[in-house]
């Protein structure tokens, strides 16, 4: 007896046509400058490569120019400075939602 048979679903893709309104929105997109703390080795490089693919600027050192700090834990020198400077301290899950 046949218990499962995959169904063929047709997918209709619409062509993407850049219009002046979408280009204007991209130009007005806020610029993000992100630093990372608490992640080491491959996890840090993975985050940096995701940021690069999303066209988000990454800095190794935290400065006042940074807009966000991606933290593994809410502790440490970078986290303390980010809070002192009024910066957005976020978890890695935030990156997956932007």
C-alpha positions in Angstrom: 0.0 0.0 0.0 1.1 3.5 -0.8 1.1 5.6 2.4 2.6 8.8 1.1 2.9 10.3 -2.3 4.5 13.8 -2.7 2.3 16.2 -4.5 3.6 18.4 -7.3 2.8 22.0 -6.5 3.3 24.5 -9.3 5.1 27.7 -8.2 4.5 30.9 -10.1 7.3 33.3 -9.7 6.8 37.0 -10.5 9.7 38.7 -12.2 11.3 41.3 -10.0 11.3 44.7 -11.8 13.2 47.5 -10.0 11.0 50.6 -10.0 11.8 54.1 -8.9 9.8 53.6 -5.6 11.8 50.5 -4.6 15.1 52.1 -5.4 14.1 55.2 -3.3 13.3 52.9 -0.3 16.7 51.2 -0.5 18.5 54.6 -0.6 16.7 55.6 2.6 17.4 52.4 4.5 19.2 53.2 7.7 22.8 52.3 7.8 23.8 49.7 10.4 27.2 49.4 11.9 27.5 46.2 14.0 30.1 44.7 16.3 30.0 41.3 17.9 30.9 40.1 21.4 31.1 36.6 23.1 31.3 34.6 19.9 34.6 32.9 18.9 36.1 31.2 15.9 33.7 29.7 13.4 30.5 31.2 15.0 32.0 34.7 14.8 33.1 34.2 11.2 29.7 32.9 10.4 28.0 36.0 11.8 30.4 38.2 10.0 29.7 36.4 6.7 26.0 36.8 7.2 26.4 40.5 7.9 28.5 40.8 4.7 25.8 39.0 2.7 23.2 41.4 4.1 25.3 44.3 3.1 25.7 45.4 6.8 29.0 46.9 7.9 30.9 45.1 10.6 33.6 46.4 12.9 35.8 44.3 15.1 36.2 47.1 17.7 33.3 48.8 19.3 33.1 52.5 18.9 30.5 55.2 19.4 29.7 55.0 15.7 28.4 51.5 16.1 24.6 51.2 16.0 24.2 47.6 17.4 26.2 45.1 19.4 25.3 41.4 18.9 25.9 39.7 22.3 26.1 36.0 23.3 25.6 37.0 26.9 24.7 40.3 28.6 28.0 40.8 30.3 31.5 41.9 29.4 33.4 45.0 28.6 31.8 45.6 25.2 28.3 45.0 26.6 29.0 47.5 29.4 30.2 50.2 27.0 27.3 49.6 24.6 24.9 50.2 27.5 26.8 53.2 28.7 26.7 54.7 25.1 23.0 53.9 24.7 23.6 51.4 21.9 21.3 48.6 20.9 22.6 45.3 22.5 20.8 42.4 20.7 21.1 38.6 20.5 21.9 36.6 17.4 18.2 35.9 16.9 17.7 39.6 16.1 19.9 39.2 13.1 17.7 36.5 11.7 14.6 38.7 11.9 15.9 41.8 10.1 
